[in-house]
Amino acid sequence: MKNQHRGWIWIGLGIALLLAIFLSPFASSAPDGLEKVAETKGFAEKGDGWRLWLYAPLRDYGISWIKNEEVSTALSGLIGTLGVFLIALGISKLLKKKGNGEKKSEG
């Protein structure tokens, strides 16, 4: 990654984190499209039987042990945004390493 682009990446991350922290508490509590269709068609309760969701770290866009819903949602947004950024950063490092290895073996 060129040094000139690193500044933009950090600025973008900063903006994403600010949006996640300050706008996520204002998200609608109404069900999203998929949830709404499941409720309308009558199969929403079938997903409740799948126990794996009980162990999701940020289930229902919140942190269970934080009682203040706005703070819980904001922290959930912060953690989620950082998590996605770190996963993307890791993938980019792996791809860069793999790309450098192929170039060396060709030349």
C-alpha positions, 0 to 999 in steps of 0.5 A: 500500500502506498503511503499516500493512501494510508492517510485516506484509509485512516480518515475513512475509518475515522468517519466510519467509526464516528457514524457507527457511534453517533448514528447507530443509536438512531437506527429504526427498531422496526424489523428489516426487510427479511424479518418483515417478510418472515413475520408476514409469511409466518415463518419468523418463529422457525429461526428462534429454534436455532440455538447458535444465535444465542451465542452471537457476540452482538446479538440484536445490535447490542451488548447484553451486559450494558443496560443503556440501550443507546450506549449498547448500540453505539458500542456495538456499532463501534465494535462491528465497524472495527471488526470489519476493518480488521478483517479487511486489513488482514485479507489485504495483507494476505493478498499482498503477501501472496501477490509478492510471492508470485511476482518473485517466483516469476522473475 
